[in-house]
Amino acid sequence: MNNLDMAKFHKLYEEMFFPKLEYRSIIKDYDISKNVNTSLCAKCGGTCCKNCGCHFSPDDFESISFESLKKELEKGFISIDYVDGEIIYQNIGLYILRIRNKESPIVDTGLRPKTPCILLTEKGCKLNYEQRPTGGKLLIPHTISKQLVCSSEYSIEDCCYEWKPHQRLLYQLTEYFKDKHIPCSL
């Protein structure tokens, strides 16, 4: 293949796998009186947090760039997760950022058993409400027929939608972190 053909191939590859998409934020309601119920969370014991760390919105970060997200990932409590397209009713999988799970690498393909959130303690989350990812802030605890349940006002589908324009950047971060082991600094 000559240089011109390679250039066309790379352009086509970029357009297929990393389309230029304009970022649009999903409207979020951070009403603490609705979103925080410490007594219900204490009764529950963090069942949702024992399954998986919560997911970030791009809005949770001051800047979306390689260097700024690299710095955040180097703290060791955030992972790059691959979300299978079938889970979100799409034909392609996507990368997102979430709180890292215990014993999971920074680049988490989801092919291992689910483990608890790395920030879950006996007393709850190590992060206060303002520091938590959107997926944690908008996880609403309530009871249905005396059963404790949580519902998310920021679904994994919402998260994937918001991260979709940033796939090239998350892929670059995946390549950078794929063989690195970084302990949690919190």
Steps between C-alpha positions, in 0.01 A plus 500: 500500500645838404493810724189643333309174549617483864382857558156415356486185712586694820242767418230237442601318820479826699159584357362153575631449850546855626228713339507870580202550729398816674479459875159545656455477874199318643297709746571390858318581825746514791233565766673374815169479692380245241830330417644442847338281764772389738264291715385291204857466374614388847224235513592380152873483574600609152358214295538700178859593596580135569413421139693773319646851525280781371551664161617849412350753265745711300341790693669367817839616369625856464677411178473217249850458360759225497716669764216597734335155495841328523562695820161389639559136407844506663327551837412131469129505585360559151489237227436500128223248447382343179121476480383231262268633230234238576461639852413843364300380196757618248706312249832627640655505843626818659755612756389690809660606827382365834625454853735203493397166648715322759766276346424637152752667271479859378388368160209273585357297215224364721606141431567427867252442783346816642661619822405782738587864442854581612366798703235310700573486874308378805370858535410545134677680216839662556382791284257762624193570289657787303805289403305198379445418134164584351406130502537502880337838558195398300456154650181555699428271798136424587273218615245302302279266703746529789787395272798733473578580137699759310405648169732695277410830345825474302496164326791322337333587167510870594864464599594331171313767305699776669836322459439408135665814357811429711573145381826588325634661818389208719658259253829692522481486881424128478815446295703704749369324813441144373811347661538735796421410860414803710393468863209710630621821663190562716 
